[in-house]
Amino acid sequence: MPIVVITGVATGASAAYLAYRPEPPPASPAGLAWSAPAAASLGLVRIDYLLHRLPRLASNQIAIWVEDAGGRYVRTLFATSFTANGGFARRPMSLPLWREASGWEAATDTEIKAASRPAQESGRQSVYWDTTDRSGRPVPPGTYTYRVEGNVVWEKRVLFTGSIEVGDVPHASRPRAQFLPAETGSEPALVADLSASFVPGRRLPDGAVTTFTRGS
């Protein structure tokens, strides 16, 4: 049975939605019915990817976040809890681009609880963004950048960068990959087969439960 988690404040209407699935995602995640759209929300962005959990130390750290067209930080959708909860103090090479973009060293407890999740198991994963910013305010229509940073092993990382348009019409895209440093490309893949899609007017399903963990 898949585990379904909504991140964000437990009583808030806005959140990032994560669905952990061993199979490719169905039309409605985990069998939940979609709610009527919220008037102020543009819709829902879904980021899908294939995760290969690597059996090694100093690996499997992932962060997913959104920036606006000007490169300004909007929101973190997912961050592996070791790094999100301060593990970077012991391992400074952990997700440095995300930490810099988000100013995570100064993140509030609410932001940490909204994004922090344990390392995911291998398989198809999906993360949803409800087109709100870090404060829960709806973002304006436009083009947004989504980024996925992962520590493959120690300082060797991969960064996926893509653009998604949110507004009145659906949109889909695939990101480009950058290996940091270049020789990381010869390491086993941590994340692959990424894509993003936007559906206008859709929002998170009602009745899902917010949880938080300080796992690895």
C-alpha positions as CSV (number, residue, x, y, z in Angstrom):
1,M,0.0,0.0,0.0
2,P,1.6,3.3,-1.0
3,I,2.2,6.0,1.6
4,V,0.5,9.4,0.8
5,V,1.8,12.5,2.5
6,I,0.8,16.2,2.2
7,T,3.5,18.6,3.3
8,G,2.6,22.0,4.8
9,V,0.9,23.3,7.8
10,A,-1.7,20.8,9.0
11,T,-4.6,23.2,9.0
12,G,-3.6,25.1,5.9
13,A,-5.2,24.8,2.5
14,S,-1.9,25.2,0.6
15,A,0.7,22.5,0.6
16,A,3.1,20.4,-1.5
17,Y,1.7,16.9,-2.1
18,L,3.9,13.8,-2.2
19,A,2.8,10.4,-3.4
20,Y,5.2,7.5,-2.9
21,R,4.3,4.8,-5.3
22,P,5.9,1.5,-6.4
23,E,4.2,1.8,-9.8
24,P,3.7,4.6,-12.3
25,P,1.2,7.2,-10.9
26,P,-2.5,6.8,-11.7
27,A,-4.6,9.7,-12.8
28,S,-5.6,10.4,-9.2
29,P,-2.8,9.8,-6.7
30,A,-3.5,6.9,-4.3
31,G,-7.1,6.7,-5.4
32,L,-8.1,10.0,-3.8
33,A,-10.7,12.1,-5.5
34,W,-9.8,15.5,-6.6
35,S,-11.5,18.5,-4.9
36,A,-13.2,21.4,-6.5
37,P,-10.5,24.0,-7.4
38,A,-9.8,26.8,-5.0
39,A,-10.7,30.1,-6.5
40,A,-7.4,31.8,-5.8
41,S,-5.2,28.9,-6.9
42,L,-3.9,28.6,-10.5
43,G,-3.8,24.8,-10.4
44,L,-1.5,21.9,-9.6
45,V,2.0,21.1,-10.8
46,R,3.2,17.5,-10.7
47,I,6.9,16.5,-10.8
48,D,7.5,12.8,-11.6
49,Y,10.8,11.0,-11.4
50,L,12.3,7.5,-11.0
51,L,14.5,7.2,-7.9
52,H,17.3,4.7,-7.6
53,R,18.2,4.6,-3.9
54,L,22.0,4.0,-3.7
55,P,23.5,1.6,-1.1
56,R,26.3,3.9,-0.1
57,L,27.2,6.5,2.5
58,A,26.8,10.3,1.9
59,S,24.2,9.7,-0.8
60,N,20.4,9.8,-1.4
61,Q,20.0,13.4,-0.4
62,I,17.5,15.2,-2.6
63,A,15.8,18.6,-2.6
64,I,13.1,19.9,-5.0
65,W,12.3,23.5,-5.2
66,V,10.7,26.2,-7.3
67,E,12.0,29.6,-8.5
68,D,10.2,32.4,-10.4
69,A,11.3,33.6,-13.9
70,G,13.7,36.1,-12.2
71,G,15.5,33.4,-10.3
72,R,13.9,34.3,-7.0
73,Y,13.1,31.4,-4.6
74,V,9.4,30.5,-4.3
75,R,9.1,27.3,-2.3
76,T,10.7,24.0,-1.3
77,L,8.6,21.0,-2.2
78,F,10.8,18.2,-0.8
79,A,14.1,18.0,1.1
80,T,15.6,14.8,2.6
81,S,15.3,15.2,6.3
82,F,18.9,14.7,7.2
83,T,19.9,17.8,5.3
84,A,16.7,19.8,6.0
85,N,17.1,19.4,9.7
86,G,20.6,20.7,9.8
87,G,22.8,17.7,8.7
88,F,24.6,20.1,6.4
89,A,26.5,21.3,9.5
90,R,28.2,17.9,9.6
91,R,28.2,17.3,5.9
92,P,28.6,20.8,4.2
93,M,28.6,19.2,0.7
94,S,25.0,18.2,1.1
95,L,22.6,20.0,-1.3
96,P,24.5,23.3,-1.4
97,L,22.6,24.8,-4.3
98,W,19.2,24.3,-2.7
99,R,20.5,25.6,0.6
100,E,21.8,28.8,-1.0
101,A,18.7,29.4,-3.1
102,S,16.4,28.9,-0.2
103,G,18.5,30.5,2.5
104,W,17.7,27.3,4.4
105,E,20.1,28.0,7.3
106,A,17.5,30.6,8.3
107,A,14.4,28.5,7.5
108,T,11.5,28.6,10.1
109,D,10.3,25.5,11.9
110,T,7.1,25.7,9.8
111,E,9.2,25.6,6.5
112,I,11.3,22.7,7.8
113,K,8.2,20.7,8.8
114,A,6.6,21.4,5.4
115,A,9.5,20.1,3.4
116,S,11.4,17.5,5.5
117,R,10.9,13.9,4.6
118,P,13.0,10.7,5.0
119,A,15.0,9.4,2.1
120,Q,12.7,7.8,-0.4
121,E,12.7,4.2,-1.5
122,S,13.6,3.2,-5.1
123,G,10.7,3.5,-7.6
124,R,8.4,6.0,-9.2
125,Q,7.9,9.2,-7.1
126,S,5.7,12.2,-7.6
127,V,5.7,15.6,-5.9
128,Y,2.9,18.1,-6.3
129,W,3.1,21.9,-6.0
130,D,-0.2,23.8,-5.5
131,T,1.2,27.0,-7.0
132,T,1.6,28.8,-3.7
133,D,4.8,30.4,-2.3
134,R,6.6,29.7,0.9
135,S,4.0,31.7,2.8
136,G,1.0,30.0,1.2
137,R,0.1,32.8,-1.1
138,P,-1.0,32.0,-4.6
139,V,1.7,32.8,-7.2
140,P,0.8,34.9,-10.3
141,P,0.6,33.3,-13.8
142,G,3.9,32.9,-15.6
143,T,6.9,30.7,-16.1
144,Y,8.5,29.0,-13.1
145,T,11.7,27.0,-12.8
146,Y,11.8,23.7,-10.9
147,R,15.0,22.2,-9.7
148,V,16.0,18.8,-8.4
149,E,19.4,18.5,-6.7
150,G,20.7,15.2,-5.5
151,N,23.9,14.0,-3.8
152,V,25.0,10.9,-5.7
153,V,27.9,10.4,-3.3
154,W,29.6,12.9,-1.1
155,E,30.3,16.1,-3.1
156,K,29.3,14.5,-6.4
157,R,25.8,15.8,-7.4
158,V,23.3,16.0,-10.1
159,L,21.1,19.0,-10.8
160,F,17.9,18.9,-13.0
161,T,16.5,22.2,-14.2
162,G,13.2,22.7,-16.1
163,S,10.6,25.3,-16.7
164,I,6.8,25.0,-16.3
165,E,4.2,27.5,-17.3
166,V,1.3,28.0,-15.0
167,G,-1.9,29.9,-16.0
168,D,-5.0,29.1,-18.0
169,V,-3.8,26.2,-20.1
170,P,-2.1,22.9,-19.3
171,H,1.7,22.6,-19.8
172,A,4.3,19.8,-19.6
173,S,8.1,19.8,-19.8
174,R,11.2,17.8,-19.2
175,P,14.3,19.2,-17.4
176,R,17.9,19.1,-18.4
177,A,20.6,17.4,-16.3
178,Q,23.9,18.8,-15.1
179,F,26.5,16.7,-13.4
180,L,28.6,18.5,-10.7
181,P,31.4,17.9,-11.3
182,A,31.2,16.4,-14.8
183,E,32.6,13.0,-13.8
184,T,29.5,12.5,-11.7
185,G,28.0,11.3,-14.9
186,S,29.9,8.1,-14.6
187,E,28.4,7.3,-11.2
188,P,25.2,5.2,-10.8
189,A,22.0,7.2,-11.4
190,L,20.2,8.5,-8.4
191,V,17.3,10.2,-10.2
192,A,16.1,9.7,-13.8
193,D,13.2,10.1,-16.1
194,L,12.0,13.4,-14.8
195,S,9.0,15.3,-16.1
196,A,6.6,18.0,-14.9
197,S,3.1,18.9,-15.8
198,F,0.6,21.6,-14.9
199,V,-3.2,21.2,-14.8
200,P,-5.1,24.5,-14.4
201,G,-7.9,24.7,-11.8
202,R,-6.9,21.5,-10.0
203,R,-6.0,21.5,-6.3
204,L,-4.9,19.1,-3.6
205,P,-7.3,16.3,-2.6
206,D,-9.3,16.9,0.6
207,G,-8.9,14.6,3.6
208,A,-5.1,13.9,3.3
209,V,-3.0,14.0,6.4
210,T,0.0,16.2,7.1
211,T,2.9,14.3,8.7
212,F,6.5,15.3,9.7
213,T,9.6,13.3,10.4
214,R,13.2,13.9,11.3
215,G,14.3,10.6,9.7
216,S,17.5,10.1,7.6
